[in-house]
């Protein structure tokens, strides 16, 4: 995406205009990485605050979404490492999506039957639960590759992992996710999506 007009002047005069176009994609990635609404909102908010002083530099990137996701991914890994170093005791596990107002509910098509809508919603919950059982690295790669549609080259830029390692980890993560889904859904063939 070119961020400059024909006169080589920036398309966005303010940082908020620039960031606004990427917020949905960043939030979606953050939600899939963290598995929770408040964590993902915090992650995106911290990213936006952190990058505001670098607005002029951001305008020079040819693929700002890849770079923004790289920073988001690094911030996610940093937060997970911080949690591992300084663990806190969680008193209760509150699922904010109990009322069915989660991200996966928005994936339902308009022309579908009520039964298929319910089945997809149940499957989305099971898939979300299965993703949360993967390690942070595996979940990150699956989300960035399968959900967000980033290429292996993009993942290499975002994660700084060798391309061969990314391919290997993706394969292992898919197998692990497939096995979890088999247990969760009691269905032998779950290769429809994974």
C-alpha positions as CSV (number, residue, x, y, z in Angstrom):
1,X,0.0,0.0,0.0
2,X,1.4,3.4,-1.0
3,X,1.1,5.9,1.8
4,X,1.9,8.9,-0.4
5,X,-0.1,10.7,-3.1
6,X,1.1,11.6,-6.5
7,X,2.9,14.7,-5.2
8,X,4.9,12.5,-2.8
9,X,3.0,14.0,0.2
10,X,1.8,11.7,3.0
11,X,-1.8,10.5,2.7
12,X,-2.3,10.7,6.4
13,X,-1.9,14.0,8.2
14,X,-2.4,12.6,11.7
15,X,-1.3,9.5,13.5
16,X,-4.8,8.6,14.4
17,X,-5.8,8.5,10.7
18,X,-2.9,6.3,10.0
19,X,-3.5,3.9,12.8
20,X,-7.3,3.7,12.4
21,X,-7.0,1.8,9.1
22,X,-5.1,-1.0,10.8
23,X,-6.9,-1.2,14.1
24,X,-9.3,-4.0,13.1
25,X,-6.6,-6.2,11.7
26,X,-4.3,-5.6,14.7
27,X,-7.1,-6.3,17.2
28,X,-8.1,-9.5,15.4
29,X,-4.5,-10.7,15.5
30,X,-4.1,-9.7,19.1
31,X,-7.3,-11.4,20.1
32,X,-6.2,-14.6,18.4
33,X,-2.8,-14.4,20.0
34,X,-4.0,-13.7,23.6
35,X,-7.3,-15.5,23.5
36,X,-9.0,-12.7,25.6
37,X,-10.7,-9.4,24.9
38,X,-9.1,-7.3,27.6
39,X,-5.6,-8.7,26.9
40,X,-5.9,-8.0,23.2
41,X,-7.3,-4.5,23.8
42,X,-4.4,-3.8,26.1
43,X,-1.9,-5.2,23.6
44,X,-3.2,-3.0,20.8
45,X,-3.4,0.1,23.0
46,X,0.1,-0.3,24.1
47,X,1.3,-0.8,20.5
48,X,-0.5,2.4,19.4
49,X,0.9,4.4,22.3
50,X,4.4,3.0,21.8
51,X,4.5,3.8,18.1
52,X,3.1,7.3,18.2
53,X,6.5,9.0,18.5
54,X,7.6,7.1,15.4
55,X,4.7,8.3,13.1
56,X,6.9,9.9,10.5
57,X,9.1,6.8,10.3
58,X,6.0,4.6,10.0
59,X,4.8,6.5,6.9
60,X,8.0,5.4,5.1
61,X,7.3,1.7,5.3
62,X,6.1,0.0,2.2
63,X,4.2,-2.7,4.1
64,X,3.3,-1.1,7.4
65,X,0.8,-3.8,8.4
66,X,3.6,-6.4,8.4
67,X,5.8,-4.2,10.5
68,X,3.0,-3.4,12.9
69,X,2.3,-7.1,13.3
70,X,5.9,-7.7,13.9
71,X,5.9,-5.2,16.8
72,X,2.6,-6.6,18.0
73,X,4.0,-10.1,18.0
74,X,7.2,-9.0,19.8
75,X,5.1,-7.2,22.4
76,X,3.0,-10.3,22.9
77,X,6.1,-12.5,23.4
78,X,7.5,-9.9,25.8
79,X,4.3,-9.9,27.8
80,X,4.2,-13.7,28.0
81,X,7.8,-13.8,29.1
82,X,7.0,-11.3,31.8
83,X,4.1,-13.4,33.0
84,X,6.4,-16.4,33.1
85,X,9.0,-14.5,35.1
86,X,6.5,-12.9,37.5
87,X,3.5,-15.3,37.7
88,X,0.3,-14.1,39.3
89,X,-2.4,-16.2,40.8
90,X,-5.7,-16.0,39.0
91,X,-8.6,-16.2,41.4
92,X,-11.2,-17.0,38.8
93,X,-11.4,-17.6,35.1
94,X,-14.0,-15.2,33.7
95,X,-15.0,-15.8,30.1
96,X,-16.3,-12.5,28.7
97,X,-17.7,-14.3,25.7
98,X,-20.4,-16.4,27.5
99,X,-23.2,-14.3,25.9
100,X,-22.1,-15.3,22.4
101,X,-20.7,-11.9,21.5
102,X,-17.2,-13.0,20.5
103,X,-15.2,-12.5,17.3
104,X,-16.0,-15.9,15.9
105,X,-19.8,-15.1,15.9
106,X,-19.1,-12.6,13.2
107,X,-17.8,-15.3,10.9
108,X,-21.3,-16.6,10.2
109,X,-22.6,-16.1,6.6
110,X,-25.8,-14.4,5.8
111,X,-27.4,-17.2,3.7
112,X,-26.9,-20.0,6.1
113,X,-29.5,-22.2,7.9
114,X,-30.0,-21.8,11.6
115,X,-28.6,-25.3,12.2
116,X,-25.4,-24.5,10.3
117,X,-25.1,-21.2,12.1
118,X,-25.3,-23.0,15.5
119,X,-22.8,-25.7,14.3
120,X,-20.3,-23.1,13.1
121,X,-20.6,-21.2,16.4
122,X,-20.0,-24.3,18.4
123,X,-17.1,-25.3,16.2
124,X,-15.7,-21.8,16.5
125,X,-15.8,-22.0,20.3
126,X,-14.1,-25.5,20.1
127,X,-11.5,-24.1,17.7
128,X,-10.8,-21.1,20.0
129,X,-10.5,-23.5,23.0
130,X,-8.1,-25.7,21.0
131,X,-6.0,-22.8,19.9
132,X,-5.6,-21.7,23.5
133,X,-4.2,-25.2,24.3
134,X,-1.3,-24.6,21.9
135,X,2.0,-23.0,23.0
136,X,2.3,-19.3,22.5
137,X,4.7,-19.8,19.5
138,X,2.5,-22.4,17.8
139,X,-0.7,-20.4,18.3
140,X,1.0,-17.3,17.0
141,X,2.2,-19.0,13.9
142,X,-1.2,-20.6,13.2
143,X,-3.0,-17.3,13.7
144,X,-0.7,-15.2,11.6
145,X,-0.5,-17.8,8.8
146,X,-4.0,-19.3,8.7
147,X,-6.2,-16.6,10.1
148,X,-4.4,-13.4,9.1
149,X,-3.1,-14.8,5.8
150,X,0.6,-13.8,6.1
151,X,3.0,-15.7,3.9
152,X,6.0,-17.7,5.1
153,X,8.2,-14.7,4.1
154,X,6.0,-12.3,6.1
155,X,6.2,-14.7,9.1
156,X,10.0,-14.7,8.8
157,X,10.0,-10.9,8.9
158,X,7.6,-10.8,11.9
159,X,9.1,-13.6,14.0
160,X,12.8,-13.5,12.9
161,X,12.6,-17.4,12.7
162,X,14.2,-19.2,9.8
163,X,11.7,-20.1,7.0
164,X,12.4,-23.8,7.4
165,X,11.7,-23.6,11.2
166,X,8.4,-21.7,10.5
167,X,7.3,-24.4,8.0
168,X,8.2,-27.2,10.5
169,X,6.5,-25.5,13.4
170,X,3.4,-24.8,11.3
171,X,3.2,-28.5,10.4
172,X,3.6,-29.6,14.0
173,X,1.1,-27.0,15.2
174,X,-1.5,-28.1,12.7
175,X,-1.0,-31.8,13.7
176,X,-1.4,-30.8,17.4
177,X,-4.4,-28.7,16.7
178,X,-6.0,-31.4,14.6
179,X,-5.5,-33.9,17.5
180,X,-7.0,-31.5,20.0
181,X,-10.0,-30.9,17.8
182,X,-10.5,-34.7,17.3
183,X,-10.7,-35.0,21.1
184,X,-12.8,-31.9,21.5
185,X,-15.3,-32.7,18.7
186,X,-15.2,-36.5,18.9
187,X,-15.0,-36.5,15.1
188,X,-12.3,-38.5,13.2
189,X,-11.9,-36.2,10.2
190,X,-11.3,-32.6,11.2
191,X,-9.1,-31.8,8.3
192,X,-11.8,-29.6,6.8
193,X,-10.2,-26.5,8.2
194,X,-6.9,-27.4,9.7
